[in-house]
Amino acid sequence: MRKVKLLLAAVALFVFSSSVFGQAKKPTLMILPSDNWCEQRYFMTEFDNQGTKQKVPNYKQAFQEDNEIGQVISKIGALMIDRGFPLKDAEQELKSIEARSAEDNMTTSNMSSSSLAESPLDRLKNKAKADIIIQIWWKVNKTDQGKSVSFILEAFDTYTSKRIASSTGTGSQNNTDIVPVLLRNAVLSNIEPFVAQLQKHFDDIMTNGREILLTVKRWNTWDKNLETEVNGEELSVHINKWMQKNTVNGRFNMSDASENKIKFEQVRIPLYDSNNNAIDAGQFAKGLQKYLKAAPFNYEVKLMTRGLGEAIIVLGEK
């Protein structure tokens, strides 16, 4: 009887372990047309980034005017959903942003009027909070034997904008299928290595944390600096200790340090808080902001962000 109980316990443990480890958490994806695809079809617009004109894709125009992009994203999205990846609908997110267009997109200092602009893509990233953006480019090839579709599929980490996966290929020739179907079939034959690259990247950040950029600065009107001593140690030392305590395994790189600025790169932060909500650079930096506003420092601290993956803390005023 005892052997039977032990056998049942072992089977139960195996089933539990299989259910836990067999359900690896998947990154959230958002699919968009590539910059080059938008450029070729004149779906581009200019925005003013602190006096500098920048050209960016006009996704809203692409979704409204192009007959294929919606179907293409639907087909590619279905392939990813079939493999267990949660998908956020870019077109719906754009509509949501449009409804809140009155929102102020500039952050300024109350005293010095220092400003920080946000690009349309950053705005989309911030609202959608996807882990990875997949960009798709394609073209139709026509020959006497039929038509085929060539494609480039690239995935970027929304926090660092680093390319983390890519796939290219050309589908078989066919005279009957429409372009979205041709493209789906072409991608399908190359999808598994691409998916493996996505999952490998996400497994890494699950283990080692997300990578962000954090900079601490001071306003030039502040009567202190990052070498000011507090309780016998320079302010930069206190900040460094906070970083060691709050990053994943104390992983970060202090790439630049002076009395006026500290730049932290390759900062690894947890993916989720205690409530299982995703953490971005701004939310992580709020912890440091709160730390520096409390005793023994009691500083005025301004927090600014650029996209999901960069935060800037400025000491001395808001």
C-alpha positions as CSV (number, residue, x, y, z in Angstrom):
1,M,0.0,0.0,0.0
2,R,2.9,2.3,0.9
3,K,4.5,1.7,-2.5
4,V,1.2,2.6,-4.2
5,K,1.0,5.9,-2.3
6,L,4.6,6.8,-3.2
7,L,3.9,6.0,-6.9
8,L,0.8,8.2,-6.9
9,A,2.7,11.0,-5.2
10,A,5.5,10.8,-7.8
11,V,3.0,10.9,-10.7
12,A,1.2,13.9,-9.1
13,L,4.6,15.7,-8.8
14,F,5.5,14.9,-12.4
15,V,2.1,16.2,-13.6
16,F,2.5,19.4,-11.6
17,S,6.1,20.0,-12.7
18,S,5.1,19.4,-16.3
19,S,2.2,21.9,-16.1
20,V,4.5,24.6,-14.5
21,F,7.5,24.2,-16.7
22,G,5.6,23.5,-19.8
23,Q,3.8,26.8,-19.6
24,A,6.7,29.2,-20.2
25,K,5.5,32.8,-20.1
26,K,5.4,34.4,-23.5
27,P,6.2,38.0,-24.4
28,T,3.5,40.3,-25.6
29,L,3.8,41.3,-29.3
30,M,2.7,44.1,-31.5
31,I,3.0,43.9,-35.3
32,L,3.6,46.9,-37.5
33,P,4.7,47.6,-41.1
34,S,8.4,48.4,-41.3
35,D,9.8,51.9,-41.8
36,N,11.0,51.0,-45.3
37,W,7.5,49.6,-46.3
38,C,5.9,52.9,-45.1
39,E,8.5,55.0,-46.9
40,Q,8.0,53.1,-50.2
41,R,4.2,53.7,-50.0
42,Y,4.5,57.3,-48.8
43,F,3.0,56.6,-45.4
44,M,5.4,59.0,-43.6
45,T,5.0,62.2,-41.6
46,E,7.2,64.7,-39.9
47,F,7.1,65.7,-36.3
48,D,9.0,68.4,-34.4
49,N,11.5,67.0,-31.8
50,Q,12.6,70.1,-29.9
51,G,13.2,72.0,-33.1
52,T,14.6,69.1,-35.2
53,K,12.4,67.7,-37.9
54,Q,12.1,63.9,-37.9
55,K,10.4,61.6,-40.4
56,V,8.4,58.7,-38.9
57,P,5.9,56.2,-40.3
58,N,2.3,57.3,-40.3
59,Y,0.7,54.1,-39.2
60,K,-2.8,55.6,-39.0
61,Q,-2.7,56.5,-42.6
62,A,-1.3,53.1,-43.6
63,F,-4.2,51.3,-41.8
64,Q,-6.8,53.6,-43.3
65,E,-5.5,53.7,-46.9
66,D,-3.7,50.4,-47.6
67,N,-5.8,47.4,-48.6
68,E,-3.3,44.8,-47.6
69,I,-1.7,45.8,-44.3
70,G,-4.6,44.9,-42.1
71,Q,-5.0,41.5,-43.6
72,V,-1.2,40.9,-43.5
73,I,-1.0,41.7,-39.8
74,S,-4.0,39.5,-39.1
75,K,-2.3,36.6,-40.9
76,I,1.0,37.0,-39.3
77,G,-0.7,37.6,-35.9
78,A,-2.6,34.4,-36.2
79,L,0.7,32.5,-36.7
80,M,2.0,34.0,-33.5
81,I,-1.2,33.4,-31.5
82,D,-1.1,29.8,-32.6
83,R,2.3,29.5,-30.9
84,G,1.0,31.0,-27.7
85,F,2.2,34.6,-28.0
86,P,-0.2,37.3,-26.7
87,L,-0.8,39.9,-29.4
88,K,-1.8,43.6,-29.0
89,D,-3.7,45.1,-31.9
90,A,-1.7,48.1,-33.2
91,E,-4.6,49.6,-35.1
92,Q,-6.8,49.6,-32.0
93,E,-4.1,51.1,-29.9
94,L,-3.7,53.9,-32.4
95,K,-7.4,54.6,-32.2
96,S,-7.2,54.8,-28.5
97,I,-4.3,57.2,-28.7
98,E,-6.2,59.3,-31.2
99,A,-9.1,59.6,-28.7
100,R,-6.7,61.1,-26.2
101,S,-4.9,63.4,-28.6
102,A,-5.5,66.4,-26.4
103,E,-3.0,65.0,-24.0
104,D,0.1,67.1,-23.5
105,N,3.1,65.4,-25.1
106,M,5.7,67.8,-23.6
107,T,7.3,67.6,-20.2
108,T,8.8,70.8,-18.9
109,S,10.6,72.1,-15.9
110,N,8.5,74.7,-14.1
111,M,11.4,77.0,-13.7
112,S,13.8,76.4,-16.5
113,S,11.3,75.2,-19.2
114,S,13.6,72.3,-20.1
115,S,11.5,70.0,-22.4
116,L,11.4,66.4,-23.5
117,A,9.6,65.3,-26.7
118,E,8.1,62.0,-27.4
119,S,7.9,60.5,-30.9
120,P,4.7,58.9,-32.3
121,L,6.3,55.5,-32.1
122,D,7.3,56.0,-28.4
123,R,3.8,57.1,-27.7
124,L,2.5,53.9,-29.2
125,K,4.9,51.8,-27.3
126,N,4.0,53.5,-24.0
127,K,0.3,53.0,-24.5
128,A,0.4,49.5,-25.8
129,K,3.1,48.2,-23.4
130,A,4.1,45.4,-25.7
131,D,7.4,43.6,-24.9
132,I,8.3,43.2,-28.5
133,I,7.5,45.0,-31.8
134,I,7.6,42.9,-34.9
135,Q,8.0,44.8,-38.2
136,I,7.1,43.3,-41.5
137,W,8.2,44.3,-45.0
138,W,7.2,42.5,-48.2
139,K,7.1,42.9,-51.9
140,V,5.4,40.9,-54.7
141,N,7.5,39.3,-57.4
142,K,5.8,38.6,-60.7
143,T,7.2,36.2,-63.4
144,D,5.7,34.2,-66.2
145,Q,5.4,31.3,-63.9
146,G,3.3,33.2,-61.3
147,K,3.8,35.5,-58.4
148,S,5.5,35.1,-55.1
149,V,6.2,37.2,-52.1
150,S,9.5,38.1,-50.5
151,F,9.5,39.2,-46.9
152,I,11.7,40.5,-44.0
153,L,10.4,39.9,-40.5
154,E,12.3,41.7,-37.7
155,A,11.6,41.8,-34.0
156,F,12.8,44.6,-31.6
157,D,12.8,44.9,-27.9
158,T,10.6,47.9,-27.1
159,Y,12.6,48.9,-24.1
160,T,16.1,49.0,-25.8
161,S,15.1,49.0,-29.5
162,K,17.6,46.3,-30.1
163,R,17.0,43.8,-32.8
164,I,16.4,40.4,-31.2
165,A,15.1,38.2,-34.0
166,S,14.9,38.3,-37.8
167,S,13.7,36.1,-40.7
168,T,13.8,36.5,-44.5
169,G,12.5,34.4,-47.3
170,T,10.6,34.1,-50.5
171,G,7.5,32.0,-50.8
172,S,6.6,29.6,-53.6
173,Q,5.0,30.9,-56.8
174,N,1.2,30.9,-57.1
175,N,-1.3,32.6,-59.4
176,T,-4.4,32.1,-57.3
177,D,-3.7,33.2,-53.8
178,I,-4.0,36.9,-52.7
179,V,-0.9,38.6,-51.3
180,P,-1.8,38.2,-47.5
181,V,-2.1,34.4,-48.1
182,L,1.1,34.3,-50.1
183,L,2.9,36.2,-47.4
184,R,1.5,34.0,-44.6
185,N,2.6,30.8,-46.4
186,A,6.1,32.3,-47.0
187,V,6.5,33.3,-43.4
188,L,5.1,30.0,-42.1
189,S,8.0,28.1,-43.7
190,N,10.5,30.3,-41.8
191,I,8.6,30.9,-38.6
192,E,10.0,28.4,-36.1
193,P,13.6,29.7,-35.9
194,F,12.1,33.2,-35.6
195,V,9.9,32.2,-32.7
196,A,12.8,30.4,-31.1
197,Q,14.8,33.6,-31.2
198,L,11.9,35.6,-29.6
199,Q,11.5,33.0,-26.8
200,K,15.2,32.9,-26.1
201,H,15.4,36.6,-25.7
202,F,12.3,36.7,-23.4
203,D,13.7,33.8,-21.3
204,D,16.9,35.8,-20.8
205,I,15.0,38.8,-19.5
206,M,12.8,36.6,-17.4
207,T,16.0,35.3,-15.7
208,N,18.2,38.4,-15.8
209,G,15.7,41.3,-15.9
210,R,14.8,43.9,-18.5
211,E,17.5,46.2,-19.8
212,I,16.9,49.9,-19.4
213,L,18.9,53.2,-19.3
214,L,18.9,55.5,-16.3
215,T,20.5,58.9,-16.0
216,V,20.8,61.0,-12.9
217,K,21.5,64.8,-13.5
218,R,21.3,68.1,-11.6
219,W,19.8,71.4,-12.5
220,N,22.5,74.0,-12.8
221,T,20.7,76.2,-10.3
222,W,21.0,73.5,-7.6
223,D,23.4,74.4,-4.8
224,K,24.5,70.7,-4.4
225,N,26.0,68.1,-6.7
226,L,26.5,64.4,-6.9
227,E,29.7,64.6,-4.9
228,T,27.9,66.3,-2.0
229,E,28.4,64.2,1.2
230,V,25.4,62.9,3.1
231,N,26.0,61.0,6.3
232,G,29.7,60.7,5.5
233,E,29.3,59.4,1.9
234,E,28.9,61.1,-1.4
235,L,25.5,61.2,-3.0
236,S,26.7,59.2,-5.9
237,V,27.7,56.4,-3.5
238,H,24.2,56.4,-2.0
239,I,22.7,56.1,-5.5
240,N,25.0,53.3,-6.5
241,K,24.1,51.4,-3.3
242,W,20.4,51.8,-4.1
243,M,21.0,50.5,-7.6
244,Q,22.8,47.4,-6.3
245,K,19.9,46.7,-4.0
246,N,17.1,47.2,-6.5
247,T,18.4,45.8,-9.8
248,V,18.2,42.1,-10.7
249,N,21.4,40.5,-9.2
250,G,22.9,44.0,-8.9
251,R,23.4,44.1,-12.7
252,F,24.1,47.5,-14.2
253,N,27.0,49.4,-15.7
254,M,28.0,52.9,-14.5
255,S,29.3,54.2,-17.8
256,D,29.7,57.9,-16.9
257,A,30.0,59.6,-13.5
258,S,30.9,63.2,-12.6
259,E,29.7,65.8,-10.1
260,N,26.9,66.7,-12.5
261,K,25.7,63.4,-14.0
262,I,25.7,59.6,-13.5
263,K,24.8,57.5,-16.5
264,F,23.7,53.9,-15.8
265,E,23.6,51.5,-18.8
266,Q,22.5,47.9,-19.2
267,V,20.4,48.3,-16.1
268,R,18.5,45.0,-15.4
269,I,15.2,45.6,-13.7
270,P,12.5,43.1,-12.7
271,L,9.8,42.4,-15.3
272,Y,6.9,42.5,-12.9
273,D,6.1,44.0,-9.5
274,S,4.5,42.2,-6.6
275,N,1.0,42.6,-8.3
276,N,2.3,41.0,-11.6
277,N,2.2,44.3,-13.4
278,A,4.9,45.0,-16.0
279,I,7.6,47.4,-14.8
280,D,9.1,49.9,-17.2
281,A,12.0,52.4,-16.8
282,G,9.8,55.1,-15.4
283,Q,8.2,52.9,-12.8
284,F,11.6,51.6,-11.7
285,A,13.0,55.2,-11.5
286,K,10.1,56.2,-9.3
287,G,11.6,54.1,-6.6
288,L,14.9,56.1,-6.8
289,Q,12.9,59.3,-7.0
290,K,11.1,58.4,-3.8
291,Y,14.4,57.4,-2.1
292,L,16.0,60.8,-2.9
293,K,12.9,62.8,-1.8
294,A,12.9,61.1,1.7
295,A,15.2,61.7,4.6
296,P,18.2,62.1,4.9
297,F,18.2,63.7,1.4
298,N,14.8,65.5,1.2
299,Y,15.6,66.7,-2.4
300,E,13.3,68.0,-5.1
301,V,13.4,65.4,-7.8
302,K,12.0,65.6,-11.4
303,L,11.4,62.3,-13.3
304,M,11.3,62.2,-17.1
305,T,11.0,59.3,-19.5
306,R,11.8,58.5,-23.1
307,G,9.8,55.6,-24.3
308,L,9.6,52.5,-22.1
309,G,13.3,51.9,-21.7
310,E,14.9,55.2,-20.5
311,A,14.4,57.3,-17.4
312,I,16.0,60.6,-16.4
313,I,16.1,61.9,-12.9
314,V,17.0,65.6,-12.4
315,L,17.9,66.8,-8.9
316,G,17.2,70.3,-7.4
317,E,13.8,71.3,-8.7
318,K,10.7,70.1,-10.5
